[in-house]
């Protein structure tokens, strides 16, 4: 996976290729910077170190990144409690459960629940 430290003019987008939020976030990111590096987490599996770095920048626990409405989450994860490391492993192995794309610029990261949130970065 790609490095997570970015220059201030570069935006890294962690997306799912067929997600409409991801497509909109990419379009908005292009309006902010000519240097948009898109990482499809469905294809490129991130390491635990990279995910911990992203989580630190987001100031969130891995559990907060899950789309709890997904059928897999409802059937297999809901109501269970894990350590942060286990939540991170679940996210790494089930990237389709990521609730929203993630944008990183410099040392700032934001979870794009609304694609226009990218303008806050």
Secondary structure, DSSP 8 states (H G I E B T S, - for coil): ---S---TTEEEEEE-TT-HHHHHHHHHHHHH-SEEEEEETTTS---HHHHHHHHHHHT--GGGGB-TTSHHHHHHTTT----HHHHHHHHHH-GGGB-SEEEEETTEEEEESSGGGGGG-
